[in-house]
Amino acid sequence: MTSSGAVFDQVNLVVRDMEAALAFYRRLGLTIPTPPAWPPGSAARHAEVAMPNGVRLEFDNHEMAALWHAGRREPSEGGRPVLGFALASRQEVDERYAELTAAGHVGRQPPYDAFWGARYAIVRDPDGNDVGLMSPADPAKRFTPQP
């Protein structure tokens, strides 16, 4: 048996409030269709968006997650991932951070020039996930950070 190896292709967020989560990611710039309840008559909802690089970002409410993940549990405060989103420019990082925080989302890291040469910021989504906003790296802006 031959294997081509595992290919990362999906991030699934289990969300407390589907409308709040989708509003945040739509404000970030994603186009996400409004999900119907499924199975019919249930409160279970699932939405997803295919990213240009082939990765799917999926959203399930707790009722939907209960249908497919019997061992699920609430995340602890430690060990949470940072979901990274590439933006087209340094200015767009500043603008998107300002727009999201003005809409009431918690800023976790204001925009700054990171040592790897990118403009970078972090905002918290409605479910407490940290969402990184990053411009393309500019090699001229790279530097060695002080420990």
DRENROVO-860597 format. One record per atom (N, C-alpha, C, CB): residue number from 1; z, y, x; atom name; residue in three letters. Coordinates in steps of 0.05 Angstrom, whole numbers. Each point is the difference from the previous one (the first is absolute). Glycine has a CB too. Layout:
N
<NUM; <Z; Y; X>; "CA"; "ALA">
...
This chain:
147
<1; <0; -24; 17>; "N"; "MET">
<1; <0; 24; -17>; "CA"; "MET">
<1; <0; 25; 18>; "C"; "MET">
<1; <25; -25; -37>; "CB"; "MET">
<2; <-44; 43; 32>; "N"; "THR">
<2; <-1; 25; 15>; "CA"; "THR">
<2; <10; 22; -17>; "C"; "THR">
<2; <-38; -17; 27>; "CB"; "THR">
<3; <49; 38; -14>; "N"; "SER">
<3; <11; 23; -14>; "CA"; "SER">
<3; <-10; 25; 13>; "C"; "SER">
<3; <41; -26; -14>; "CB"; "SER">
<4; <-48; 45; -2>; "N"; "SER">
<4; <-8; 26; 11>; "CA"; "SER">
<4; <24; 19; 3>; "C"; "SER">
<4; <-46; -6; -20>; "CB"; "SER">
<5; <70; -4; 13>; "N"; "GLY">
<5; <24; 17; 3>; "CA"; "GLY">
<5; <5; 15; -26>; "C"; "GLY">
<5; <-8; 4; 49>; "CB"; "GLY">
<6; <32; 7; -50>; "N"; "ALA">
<6; <8; 15; -24>; "CA"; "ALA">
<6; <-12; 29; 2>; "C"; "ALA">
<6; <43; -27; -4>; "CB"; "ALA">
<7; <-51; 37; -19>; "N"; "VAL">
<7; <-11; 27; -1>; "CA"; "VAL">
<7; <17; 16; -19>; "C"; "VAL">
<7; <-47; -16; 9>; "CB"; "VAL">
<8; <59; 38; 0>; "N"; "PHE">
<8; <16; 18; -17>; "CA"; "PHE">
<8; <-19; 14; -19>; "C"; "PHE">
<8; <35; 6; 37>; "CB"; "PHE">
<9; <-29; -9; -64>; "N"; "ASP">
<9; <-18; 13; -19>; "CA"; "ASP">
<9; <14; 11; -24>; "C"; "ASP">
<9; <-34; -31; 15>; "CB"; "ASP">
<10; <61; 31; -16>; "N"; "GLN">
<10; <13; 10; -24>; "CA"; "GLN">
<10; <28; 9; 6>; "C"; "GLN">
<10; <-27; -32; -26>; "CB"; "GLN">
<11; <35; 54; 12>; "N"; "VAL">
<11; <28; 9; -2>; "CA"; "VAL">
<11; <6; 2; -29>; "C"; "VAL">
<11; <-2; 26; 45>; "CB"; "VAL">
<12; <23; -39; -54>; "N"; "ASN">
<12; <8; 1; -28>; "CA"; "ASN">
<12; <27; 13; -2>; "C"; "ASN">
<12; <-26; -42; -10>; "CB"; "ASN">
<13; <27; 64; -5>; "N"; "LEU">
<13; <25; 15; -4>; "CA"; "LEU">
<13; <10; -7; -28>; "C"; "LEU">
<13; <-14; 37; 31>; "CB"; "LEU">
<14; <39; -47; -32>; "N"; "VAL">
<14; <13; -4; -26>; "CA"; "VAL">
<14; <15; 26; -6>; "C"; "VAL">
<14; <5; -52; 6>; "CB"; "VAL">
<15; <-13; 64; -29>; "N"; "VAL">
<15; <10; 27; -6>; "CA"; "VAL">
<15; <18; 0; -25>; "C"; "VAL">
<15; <-42; 19; 21>; "CB"; "VAL">
<16; <61; 0; -21>; "N"; "ARG">
<16; <18; 3; -23>; "CA"; "ARG">
<16; <-14; 14; -23>; "C"; "ARG">
<16; <39; 1; 31>; "CB"; "ARG">
<17; <-55; 19; -25>; "N"; "ASP">
<17; <-13; 17; -20>; "CA"; "ASP">
<17; <-29; 2; 7>; "C"; "ASP">
<17; <43; 26; -9>; "CB"; "ASP">
<18; <-60; -41; -5>; "N"; "MET">
<18; <-28; -2; 6>; "CA"; "MET">
<18; <-13; 28; -2>; "C"; "MET">
<18; <-1; -47; -17>; "CB"; "MET">
<19; <7; 62; -3>; "N"; "GLU">
<19; <-12; 27; -3>; "CA"; "GLU">
<19; <6; 18; 23>; "C"; "GLU">
<19; <2; -5; -50>; "CB"; "GLU">
<20; <24; 6; 58>; "N"; "ALA">
<20; <8; 17; 22>; "CA"; "ALA">
<20; <-13; -9; 26>; "C"; "ALA">
<20; <44; 8; -22>; "CB"; "ALA">
<21; <-46; -34; 27>; "N"; "ALA">
<21; <-12; -10; 24>; "CA"; "ALA">
<21; <-30; 7; 1>; "C"; "ALA">
<21; <33; -38; 2>; "CB"; "ALA">
<22; <-47; 33; -24>; "N"; "LEU">
<22; <-28; 6; -1>; "CA"; "LEU">
<22; <-6; 30; 3>; "C"; "LEU">
<22; <-7; -41; -28>; "CB"; "LEU">
<23; <24; 57; 16>; "N"; "ALA">
<23; <-3; 29; 2>; "CA"; "ALA">
<23; <2; 9; 29>; "C"; "ALA">
<23; <19; 6; -47>; "CB"; "ALA">
<24; <1; -17; 62>; "N"; "PHE">
<24; <3; 7; 28>; "CA"; "PHE">
<24; <-25; -8; 16>; "C"; "PHE">
<24; <50; -7; -4>; "CB"; "PHE">
<25; <-59; -17; 2>; "N"; "TYR">
<25; <-23; -9; 16>; "CA"; "TYR">
<25; <-26; 13; -9>; "C"; "TYR">
<25; <23; -44; 7>; "CB"; "TYR">
<26; <-25; 51; -32>; "N"; "ARG">
<26; <-23; 16; -9>; "CA"; "ARG">
<26; <1; 28; 12>; "C"; "ARG">
<26; <-2; -26; -43>; "CB"; "ARG">
<27; <26; 38; 45>; "N"; "ARG">
<27; <2; 26; 12>; "CA"; "ARG">
<27; <-6; -1; 30>; "C"; "ARG">
<27; <35; 12; -34>; "CB"; "ARG">
<28; <-30; -35; 46>; "N"; "LEU">
<28; <-7; -5; 28>; "CA"; "LEU">
<28; <-30; -1; 3>; "C"; "LEU">
<28; <43; -25; 6>; "CB"; "LEU">
<29; <-58; 19; -27>; "N"; "GLY">
<29; <-29; 1; 1>; "CA"; "GLY">
<29; <-13; -27; -7>; "C"; "GLY">
<29; <5; 34; 34>; "CB"; "GLY">
<30; <10; -54; -43>; "N"; "LEU">
<30; <-12; -25; -8>; "CA"; "LEU">
<30; <-9; 0; -29>; "C"; "LEU">
<30; <29; -23; 34>; "CB"; "LEU">
<31; <-50; 9; -40>; "N"; "THR">
<31; <-10; -3; -27>; "CA"; "THR">
<31; <10; -27; -10>; "C"; "THR">
<31; <-41; 30; 8>; "CB"; "THR">
<32; <59; -30; -27>; "N"; "ILE">
<32; <12; -25; -10>; "CA"; "ILE">
<32; <-3; 0; -30>; "C"; "ILE">
<32; <33; -2; 39>; "CB"; "ILE">
<33; <-46; -19; -50>; "N"; "PRO">
<33; <-2; -1; -29>; "CA"; "PRO">
<33; <27; -5; -13>; "C"; "PRO">
<33; <-46; -18; 5>; "CB"; "PRO">
<34; <50; 27; -30>; "N"; "THR">
<34; <24; -4; -15>; "CA"; "THR">
<34; <1; -29; -9>; "C"; "THR">
<34; <2; 49; -15>; "CB"; "THR">
<35; <19; -64; 23>; "N"; "PRO">
<35; <1; -28; -7>; "CA"; "PRO">
<35; <10; -5; -28>; "C"; "PRO">
<35; <8; -10; 48>; "CB"; "PRO">
<36; <-20; -9; -62>; "N"; "PRO">
<36; <10; -8; -27>; "CA"; "PRO">
<36; <23; -20; 4>; "C"; "PRO">
<36; <-45; 8; -21>; "CB"; "PRO">
<37; <60; -13; 0>; "N"; "ALA">
<37; <20; -21; 1>; "CA"; "ALA">
<37; <-15; -27; 0>; "C"; "ALA">
<37; <35; 29; -25>; "CB"; "ALA">
<38; <-26; -47; 42>; "N"; "TRP">
<38; <-13; -26; 1>; "CA"; "TRP">
<38; <21; -20; 10>; "C"; "TRP">
<38; <-46; 19; 8>; "CB"; "TRP">
<39; <50; -42; -21>; "N"; "PRO">
<39; <-14; -10; -23>; "CA"; "PRO">
<39; <4; 18; -24>; "C"; "PRO">
<39; <4; -46; 18>; "CB"; "PRO">
<40; <-22; 45; -37>; "N"; "PRO">
<40; <2; 17; -24>; "CA"; "PRO">
<40; <28; -4; -14>; "C"; "PRO">
<40; <-50; -2; -6>; "CB"; "PRO">
<41; <62; 24; -2>; "N"; "GLY">
<41; <26; -2; -13>; "CA"; "GLY">
<41; <23; 1; 19>; "C"; "GLY">
<41; <-22; -25; -36>; "CB"; "GLY">
<42; <17; 24; 62>; "N"; "SER">
<42; <22; 1; 19>; "CA"; "SER">
<42; <2; 29; 11>; "C"; "SER">
<42; <-7; -49; 13>; "CB"; "SER">
<43; <27; 53; 3>; "N"; "ALA">
<43; <3; 26; 13>; "CA"; "ALA">
<43; <-10; -1; 29>; "C"; "ALA">
<43; <40; 10; -29>; "CB"; "ALA">
<44; <-51; -33; 37>; "N"; "ALA">
<44; <-10; -4; 27>; "CA"; "ALA">
<44; <-25; 17; 5>; "C"; "ALA">
<44; <19; -47; 1>; "CB"; "ALA">
<45; <-20; 60; 22>; "N"; "ARG">
<45; <-23; 17; 7>; "CA"; "ARG">
<45; <-6; -3; 30>; "C"; "ARG">
<45; <12; 33; -36>; "CB"; "ARG">
<46; <-38; -32; 42>; "N"; "HIS">
<46; <-11; -3; 27>; "CA"; "HIS">
<46; <-22; 20; 4>; "C"; "HIS">
<46; <13; -49; 2>; "CB"; "HIS">
<47; <-13; 63; 20>; "N"; "ALA">
<47; <-22; 18; 7>; "CA"; "ALA">
<47; <-7; -4; 29>; "C"; "ALA">
<47; <14; 34; -34>; "CB"; "ALA">
<48; <-39; -29; 42>; "N"; "GLU">
<48; <-7; -3; 28>; "CA"; "GLU">
<48; <-23; 19; 6>; "C"; "GLU">
<48; <16; -48; 0>; "CB"; "GLU">
<49; <-18; 53; 26>; "N"; "VAL">
<49; <-22; 16; 10>; "CA"; "VAL">
<49; <-9; -13; 26>; "C"; "VAL">
<49; <18; 43; -21>; "CB"; "VAL">
<50; <-45; -46; 24>; "N"; "ALA">
<50; <-11; -10; 25>; "CA"; "ALA">
<50; <-5; 23; 18>; "C"; "ALA">
<50; <-22; -39; -24>; "CB"; "ALA">
<51; <33; 37; 48>; "N"; "MET">
<51; <-3; 21; 20>; "CA"; "MET">
<51; <-27; -4; 15>; "C"; "MET">
<51; <51; 4; 5>; "CB"; "MET">
<52; <-62; 17; 6>; "N"; "PRO">
<52; <-26; -3; 14>; "CA"; "PRO">
<52; <0; -21; 22>; "C"; "PRO">
<52; <-8; 48; -11>; "CB"; "PRO">
<53; <31; -53; 23>; "N"; "ASN">
<53; <1; -20; 22>; "CA"; "ASN">
<53; <4; -28; -11>; "C"; "ASN">
<53; <18; 35; 30>; "CB"; "ASN">
<54; <-19; -39; -56>; "N"; "GLY">
<54; <2; -27; -12>; "CA"; "GLY">
<54; <28; -8; -8>; "C"; "GLY">
<54; <-38; -11; 28>; "CB"; "GLY">
<55; <59; 25; -20>; "N"; "VAL">
<55; <27; -6; -8>; "CA"; "VAL">
<55; <4; 9; -29>; "C"; "VAL">
<55; <17; 5; 48>; "CB"; "VAL">
<56; <-3; -22; -63>; "N"; "ARG">
<56; <7; 7; -28>; "CA"; "ARG">
<56; <28; 10; -1>; "C"; "ARG">
<56; <-33; -34; -18>; "CB"; "ARG">
<57; <38; 57; 5>; "N"; "LEU">
<57; <26; 10; -5>; "CA"; "LEU">
<57; <5; -6; -29>; "C"; "LEU">
<57; <-2; 37; 36>; "CB"; "LEU">
<58; <23; -54; -42>; "N"; "GLU">
<58; <5; -9; -27>; "CA"; "GLU">
<58; <28; 9; -9>; "C"; "GLU">
<58; <-30; -40; 7>; "CB"; "GLU">
<59; <32; 44; -33>; "N"; "PHE">
<59; <25; 10; -12>; "CA"; "PHE">
<59; <7; -19; -23>; "C"; "PHE">
<59; <-9; 48; 13>; "CB"; "PHE">
<60; <33; -59; -13>; "N"; "ASP">
<60; <10; -17; -22>; "CA"; "ASP">
<60; <26; 11; -9>; "C"; "ASP">
<60; <-24; -41; 17>; "CB"; "ASP">
<61; <29; 43; -43>; "N"; "ASN">
<61; <27; 6; -9>; "CA"; "ASN">
<61; <17; -25; 1>; "C"; "ASN">
<61; <-18; 37; -30>; "CB"; "ASN">
<62; <44; -34; 26>; "N"; "HIS">
<62; <18; -23; 2>; "CA"; "HIS">
<62; <-7; -23; -18>; "C"; "HIS">
<62; <36; 32; 13>; "CB"; "HIS">
<63; <-46; -25; -37>; "N"; "GLU">
<63; <-7; -21; -19>; "CA"; "GLU">
<63; <-24; -17; 10>; "C"; "GLU">
<63; <17; 29; -38>; "CB"; "GLU">
<64; <-36; -16; 51>; "N"; "MET">
<64; <-23; -14; 11>; "CA"; "MET">
<64; <9; -17; 24>; "C"; "MET">
<64; <-32; 37; -16>; "CB"; "MET">
<65; <48; -24; 34>; "N"; "ALA">
<65; <8; -15; 24>; "CA"; "ALA">
<65; <16; -25; -8>; "C"; "ALA">
<65; <2; 43; 25>; "CB"; "ALA">
<66; <13; -42; -47>; "N"; "ALA">
<66; <15; -24; -8>; "CA"; "ALA">
<66; <-18; -23; -8>; "C"; "ALA">
<66; <36; 30; -16>; "CB"; "ALA">
<67; <-61; -24; 9>; "N"; "LEU">
<67; <-19; -21; -7>; "CA"; "LEU">
<67; <-11; -15; 24>; "C"; "LEU">
<67; <-13; 27; -39>; "CB"; "LEU">
<68; <12; -15; 63>; "N"; "TRP">
<68; <-11; -13; 23>; "CA"; "TRP">
<68; <18; -3; 24>; "C"; "TRP">
<68; <-42; 18; -16>; "CB"; "TRP">
<69; <66; -7; 15>; "N"; "HIS">
<69; <17; -1; 24>; "CA"; "HIS">
<69; <29; -7; -9>; "C"; "HIS">
<69; <-29; 34; 24>; "CB"; "HIS">
<70; <34; -60; -26>; "N"; "ALA">
<70; <26; -9; -9>; "CA"; "ALA">
<70; <23; 7; 18>; "C"; "ALA">
<70; <-24; -37; -22>; "CB"; "ALA">
<71; <19; 41; 48>; "N"; "GLY">
<71; <21; 6; 19>; "CA"; "GLY">
<71; <3; 29; 7>; "C"; "GLY">
<71; <-8; -45; 18>; "CB"; "GLY">
<72; <-5; 62; -33>; "N"; "ARG">
<72; <1; 29; 7>; "CA"; "ARG">
<72; <28; 11; -2>; "C"; "ARG">
<72; <-47; 5; -17>; "CB"; "ARG">
<73; <52; 16; 32>; "N"; "ARG">
<73; <26; 13; 1>; "CA"; "ARG">
<73; <-5; 30; 5>; "C"; "ARG">
<73; <24; -42; 16>; "CB"; "ARG">
<74; <-4; 58; -23>; "N"; "GLU">
<74; <-1; 28; 6>; "CA"; "GLU">
<74; <1; 5; 30>; "C"; "GLU">
<74; <22; 11; -45>; "CB"; "GLU">
<75; <-38; 7; 55>; "N"; "PRO">
<75; <1; 5; 29>; "CA"; "PRO">
<75; <26; 14; 8>; "C"; "PRO">
<75; <-50; 3; 1>; "CB"; "PRO">
<76; <58; -9; 23>; "N"; "SER">
<76; <24; 14; 11>; "CA"; "SER">
<76; <-10; 26; 12>; "C"; "SER">
<76; <25; -43; 9>; "CB"; "SER">
<77; <-6; 61; -2>; "N"; "GLU">
<77; <-7; 26; 12>; "CA"; "GLU">
<77; <-13; -4; 27>; "C"; "GLU">
<77; <37; 22; -25>; "CB"; "GLU">
<78; <-28; -42; 40>; "N"; "GLY">
<78; <-11; -5; 27>; "CA"; "GLY">
<78; <-25; -16; -1>; "C"; "GLY">
<78; <45; 3; 19>; "CB"; "GLY">
<79; <-62; 0; 1>; "N"; "GLY">
<79; <-23; -17; 3>; "CA"; "GLY">
<79; <-24; 6; -17>; "C"; "GLY">
<79; <32; -34; 13>; "CB"; "GLY">
<80; <-32; 57; -26>; "N"; "ARG">
<80; <-23; 7; -17>; "CA"; "ARG">
<80; <-24; 7; 17>; "C"; "ARG">
<80; <31; 16; -36>; "CB"; "ARG">
<81; <-55; -24; 27>; "N"; "PRO">
<81; <-24; 8; 15>; "CA"; "PRO">
<81; <-7; 29; -6>; "C"; "PRO">
<81; <-16; -47; -2>; "CB"; "PRO">
<82; <-1; 58; 19>; "N"; "VAL">
<82; <-12; 26; -5>; "CA"; "VAL">
<82; <-29; -5; -7>; "C"; "VAL">
<82; <32; 25; 32>; "CB"; "VAL">
<83; <-41; -17; -55>; "N"; "LEU">
<83; <-28; -3; -8>; "CA"; "LEU">
<83; <-16; 23; 12>; "C"; "LEU">
<83; <13; -25; -43>; "CB"; "LEU">
<84; <-32; 19; 59>; "N"; "GLY">
<84; <-15; 21; 14>; "CA"; "GLY">
<84; <-26; 7; -14>; "C"; "GLY">
<84; <21; -15; 42>; "CB"; "GLY">
<85; <-26; 41; -45>; "N"; "PHE">
<85; <-26; 9; -11>; "CA"; "PHE">
<85; <-13; 19; 19>; "C"; "PHE">
<85; <18; -5; -46>; "CB"; "PHE">
<86; <-43; 0; 53>; "N"; "ALA">
<86; <-16; 17; 17>; "CA"; "ALA">
<86; <-11; 23; -16>; "C"; "ALA">
<86; <-11; -39; 30>; "CB"; "ALA">
<87; <14; 63; -20>; "N"; "LEU">
<87; <-12; 24; -12>; "CA"; "LEU">
<87; <-21; 11; 19>; "C"; "LEU">
<87; <43; 10; -26>; "CB"; "LEU">
<88; <-61; 6; 16>; "N"; "ALA">
<88; <-23; 9; 16>; "CA"; "ALA">
<88; <6; 20; 22>; "C"; "ALA">
<88; <-26; -9; -40>; "CB"; "ALA">
<89; <48; 24; 37>; "N"; "SER">
<89; <5; 21; 19>; "CA"; "SER">
<89; <30; 6; 2>; "C"; "SER">
<89; <-45; 20; -10>; "CB"; "SER">
<90; <51; -5; 31>; "N"; "ARG">
<90; <28; 9; 4>; "CA"; "ARG">
<90; <8; 18; -23>; "C"; "ARG">
<90; <-5; -3; 50>; "CB"; "ARG">
<91; <-13; 21; -58>; "N"; "GLN">
<91; <6; 18; -23>; "CA"; "GLN">
<91; <5; -15; -25>; "C"; "GLN">
<91; <-29; 35; 21>; "CB"; "GLN">
<92; <14; -57; -26>; "N"; "GLU">
<92; <4; -15; -24>; "CA"; "GLU">
<92; <27; -14; -1>; "C"; "GLU">
<92; <-49; -8; -2>; "CB"; "GLU">
<93; <60; 1; 25>; "N"; "VAL">
<93; <27; -12; 1>; "CA"; "VAL">
<93; <20; 21; -10>; "C"; "VAL">
<93; <-12; -30; 40>; "CB"; "VAL">
<94; <10; 55; -29>; "N"; "ASP">
<94; <18; 22; -9>; "CA"; "ASP">
<94; <-3; 5; -30>; "C"; "ASP">
<94; <-3; 20; 46>; "CB"; "ASP">
<95; <-22; -18; -55>; "N"; "GLU">
<95; <-5; 6; -28>; "CA"; "GLU">
<95; <10; -22; -19>; "C"; "GLU">
<95; <-40; 27; 14>; "CB"; "GLU">
<96; <35; -52; -7>; "N"; "ARG">
<96; <8; -22; -18>; "CA"; "ARG">
<96; <31; -2; 0>; "C"; "ARG">
<96; <-43; -25; 9>; "CB"; "ARG">
<97; <56; 29; 14>; "N"; "TYR">
<97; <29; -1; 1>; "CA"; "TYR">
<97; <11; 22; -17>; "C"; "TYR">
<97; <-1; -19; 47>; "CB"; "TYR">
<98; <-10; 43; -45>; "N"; "ALA">
<98; <9; 23; -16>; "CA"; "ALA">
<98; <-4; -5; -30>; "C"; "ALA">
<98; <-10; 31; 38>; "CB"; "ALA">
<99; <-12; -43; -45>; "N"; "GLU">
<99; <-6; -5; -28>; "CA"; "GLU">
<99; <20; -21; -11>; "C"; "GLU">
<99; <-49; 11; 7>; "CB"; "GLU">
<100; <53; -32; 8>; "N"; "LEU">
<100; <18; -22; -10>; "CA"; "LEU">
<100; <29; 10; -2>; "C"; "LEU">
<100; <-30; -34; 20>; "CB"; "LEU">
<101; <40; 48; 0>; "N"; "THR">
<101; <27; 10; -1>; "CA"; "THR">
<101; <4; 22; -21>; "C"; "THR">
<101; <5; -11; 48>; "CB"; "THR">
<102; <-26; 27; -53>; "N"; "ALA">
<102; <1; 20; -21>; "CA"; "ALA">
<102; <2; -13; -28>; "C"; "ALA">
<102; <-26; 32; 29>; "CB"; "ALA">
<103; <15; -56; -31>; "N"; "ALA">
<103; <1; -15; -25>; "CA"; "ALA">
<103; <26; -15; -3>; "C"; "ALA">
<103; <-49; -5; 2>; "CB"; "ALA">
<104; <68; 8; 17>; "N"; "GLY">
<104; <26; -11; -3>; "CA"; "GLY">
<104; <5; -25; 16>; "C"; "GLY">
<104; <0; 19; -44>; "CB"; "GLY">
<105; <-19; -29; 60>; "N"; "HIS">
<105; <4; -24; 16>; "CA"; "HIS">
<105; <15; 8; 26>; "C"; "HIS">
<105; <-42; -21; -19>; "CB"; "HIS">
<106; <59; 3; 27>; "N"; "VAL">
<106; <18; 6; 23>; "CA"; "VAL">
<106; <-16; -2; 26>; "C"; "VAL">
<106; <39; -18; -25>; "CB"; "VAL">
<107; <-38; 40; 41>; "N"; "GLY">
<107; <-12; 0; 26>; "CA"; "GLY">
<107; <19; -14; 20>; "C"; "GLY">
<107; <-26; 42; -10>; "CB"; "GLY">
<108; <17; -62; 24>; "N"; "ARG">
<108; <17; -15; 19>; "CA"; "ARG">
<108; <-5; 10; 28>; "C"; "ARG">
<108; <-1; -40; -30>; "CB"; "ARG">
<109; <-23; 50; 36>; "N"; "GLN">
<109; <-7; 10; 27>; "CA"; "GLN">
<109; <-21; 22; -5>; "C"; "GLN">
<109; <11; -45; 24>; "CB"; "GLN">
<110; <-4; 70; -20>; "N"; "PRO">
<110; <-20; 21; -3>; "CA"; "PRO">
<110; <-22; -4; 20>; "C"; "PRO">
<110; <35; 32; -16>; "CB"; "PRO">
<111; <-59; -21; 10>; "N"; "PRO">
<111; <-22; -3; 19>; "CA"; "PRO">
<111; <6; 10; 28>; "C"; "PRO">
<111; <-31; 5; -39>; "CB"; "PRO">
<112; <23; -20; 59>; "N"; "TYR">
<112; <4; 8; 27>; "CA"; "TYR">
<112; <-22; -12; 17>; "C"; "TYR">
<112; <50; 3; -6>; "CB"; "TYR">
<113; <-54; 7; 31>; "N"; "ASP">
<113; <-19; -10; 18>; "CA"; "ASP">
<113; <13; -23; 15>; "C"; "ASP">
<113; <-24; 44; 5>; "CB"; "ASP">
<114; <16; -69; -11>; "N"; "ALA">
<114; <12; -24; 12>; "CA"; "ALA">
<114; <-10; -5; 28>; "C"; "ALA">
<114; <4; -19; -46>; "CB"; "ALA">
<115; <12; 5; 61>; "N"; "PHE">
<115; <-7; -5; 28>; "CA"; "PHE">
<115; <-26; -15; 4>; "C"; "PHE">
<115; <48; 0; 10>; "CB"; "PHE">
<116; <-57; -16; -29>; "N"; "TRP">
<116; <-25; -14; 2>; "CA"; "TRP">
<116; <-25; 17; -6>; "C"; "TRP">
<116; <26; -42; -12>; "CB"; "TRP">
<117; <-21; 67; 5>; "N"; "GLY">
<117; <-22; 19; -3>; "CA"; "GLY">
<117; <-8; 6; -29>; "C"; "GLY">
<117; <-16; -16; 42>; "CB"; "GLY">
<118; <29; 3; -61>; "N"; "ALA">
<118; <-6; 5; -29>; "CA"; "ALA">
<118; <20; 19; -12>; "C"; "ALA">
<118; <-20; -46; -3>; "CB"; "ALA">
<119; <12; 58; -19>; "N"; "ARG">
<119; <19; 15; -17>; "CA"; "ARG">
<119; <11; -20; -19>; "C"; "ARG">
<119; <-26; 44; 3>; "CB"; "ARG">
<120; <53; -45; -7>; "N"; "TYR">
<120; <13; -21; -14>; "CA"; "TYR">
<120; <22; 10; -18>; "C"; "TYR">
<120; <-12; -32; 37>; "CB"; "TYR">
<121; <16; 20; -60>; "N"; "ALA">
<121; <21; 7; -19>; "CA"; "ALA">
<121; <7; -24; -16>; "C"; "ALA">
<121; <-15; 48; -3>; "CB"; "ALA">
<122; <39; -48; -9>; "N"; "ILE">
<122; <8; -22; -17>; "CA"; "ILE">
<122; <12; 11; -26>; "C"; "ILE">
<122; <9; -30; 40>; "CB"; "ILE">
<123; <-17; 19; -63>; "N"; "VAL">
<123; <10; 7; -26>; "CA"; "VAL">
<123; <10; -26; -13>; "C"; "VAL">
<123; <-32; 40; -5>; "CB"; "VAL">
<124; <53; -37; -11>; "N"; "ARG">
<124; <11; -24; -15>; "CA"; "ARG">
<124; <-14; -2; -27>; "C"; "ARG">
<124; <45; 4; 24>; "CB"; "ARG">
<125; <-54; -28; -31>; "N"; "ASP">
<125; <-12; -4; -27>; "CA"; "ASP">
<125; <22; -3; -20>; "C"; "ASP">
<125; <-42; -21; 20>; "CB"; "ASP">
<126; <35; 19; -46>; "N"; "PRO">
<126; <21; -2; -21>; "CA"; "PRO">
<126; <18; -25; 2>; "C"; "PRO">
<126; <-31; 25; -29>; "CB"; "PRO">
<127; <22; -46; 44>; "N"; "ASP">
<127; <17; -24; 2>; "CA"; "ASP">
<127; <14; -1; 27>; "C"; "ASP">
<127; <-32; -23; -30>; "CB"; "ASP">
<128; <32; 45; 45>; "N"; "GLY">
<128; <15; 1; 25>; "CA"; "GLY">
<128; <-16; -10; 24>; "C"; "GLY">
<128; <40; -6; -27>; "CB"; "GLY">
<129; <-65; 0; 24>; "N"; "ASN">
<129; <-17; -8; 23>; "CA"; "ASN">
<129; <-8; 24; 16>; "C"; "ASN">
<129; <-17; -40; -26>; "CB"; "ASN">
<130; <18; 39; 52>; "N"; "ASP">
<130; <-9; 21; 17>; "CA"; "ASP">
<130; <-31; -2; 3>; "C"; "ASP">
<130; <45; 1; 25>; "CB"; "ASP">
<131; <-58; 22; -29>; "N"; "VAL">
<131; <-29; 1; 1>; "CA"; "VAL">
<131; <-8; 19; 22>; "C"; "VAL">
<131; <-5; -10; -49>; "CB"; "VAL">
<132; <-8; -1; 70>; "N"; "GLY">
<132; <-9; 16; 23>; "CA"; "GLY">
<132; <-27; 13; -5>; "C"; "GLY">
<132; <26; -30; 30>; "CB"; "GLY">
<133; <-29; 55; -22>; "N"; "LEU">
<133; <-25; 15; -3>; "CA"; "LEU">
<133; <-8; 6; 29>; "C"; "LEU">
<133; <12; 20; -47>; "CB"; "LEU">
<134; <-36; -29; 55>; "N"; "MET">
<134; <-8; 4; 28>; "CA"; "MET">
<134; <-29; 9; 3>; "C"; "MET">
<134; <33; -35; 12>; "CB"; "MET">
<135; <-37; 55; 5>; "N"; "SER">
<135; <-26; 10; 6>; "CA"; "SER">
<135; <-12; -18; 22>; "C"; "SER">
<135; <12; 48; -12>; "CB"; "SER">
<136; <-38; -45; 18>; "N"; "PRO">
<136; <-11; -13; 23>; "CA"; "PRO">
<136; <15; 10; 25>; "C"; "PRO">
<136; <-46; -6; -22>; "CB"; "PRO">
<137; <48; -11; 42>; "N"; "ALA">
<137; <13; 8; 25>; "CA"; "ALA">
<137; <-19; 17; 17>; "C"; "ALA">
<137; <28; -42; 0>; "CB"; "ALA">
<138; <-17; 63; 12>; "N"; "ASP">
<138; <-15; 17; 18>; "CA"; "ASP">
<138; <10; -6; 28>; "C"; "ASP">
<138; <-7; 37; -36>; "CB"; "ASP">
<139; <-8; -49; 54>; "N"; "PRO">
<139; <9; -7; 26>; "CA"; "PRO">
<139; <11; 24; 16>; "C"; "PRO">
<139; <-33; -37; 0>; "CB"; "PRO">
<140; <23; 61; -6>; "N"; "ALA">
<140; <10; 24; 14>; "CA"; "ALA">
<140; <28; 7; -8>; "C"; "ALA">
<140; <-47; 16; 3>; "CB"; "ALA">
<141; <57; -27; -25>; "N"; "LYS">
<141; <26; 7; -10>; "CA"; "LYS">
<141; <21; -22; 6>; "C"; "LYS">
<141; <-22; 27; -36>; "CB"; "LYS">
<142; <14; -47; 50>; "N"; "ARG">
<142; <19; -21; 8>; "CA"; "ARG">
<142; <19; 9; 21>; "C"; "ARG">
<142; <-34; -35; -12>; "CB"; "ARG">
<143; <59; 25; 11>; "N"; "PHE">
<143; <20; 6; 20>; "CA"; "PHE">
<143; <20; -22; 2>; "C"; "PHE">
<143; <-7; 49; -8>; "CB"; "PHE">
<144; <22; -50; 29>; "N"; "THR">
<144; <21; -20; 3>; "CA"; "THR">
<144; <26; 11; -12>; "C"; "THR">
<144; <-22; -19; 42>; "CB"; "THR">
<145; <33; 5; -62>; "N"; "PRO">
<145; <25; 10; -12>; "CA"; "PRO">
<145; <23; -3; 19>; "C"; "PRO">
<145; <-17; -11; -45>; "CB"; "PRO">
<146; <37; 28; 41>; "N"; "GLN">
<146; <25; -1; 15>; "CA"; "GLN">
<146; <18; -20; -14>; "C"; "GLN">
<146; <-4; 47; 16>; "CB"; "GLN">
<147; <16; -66; -1>; "N"; "PRO">
<147; <18; -20; -12>; "CA"; "PRO">
<147; <26; 13; -11>; "C"; "PRO">
<147; <-18; -35; 31>; "CB"; "PRO">
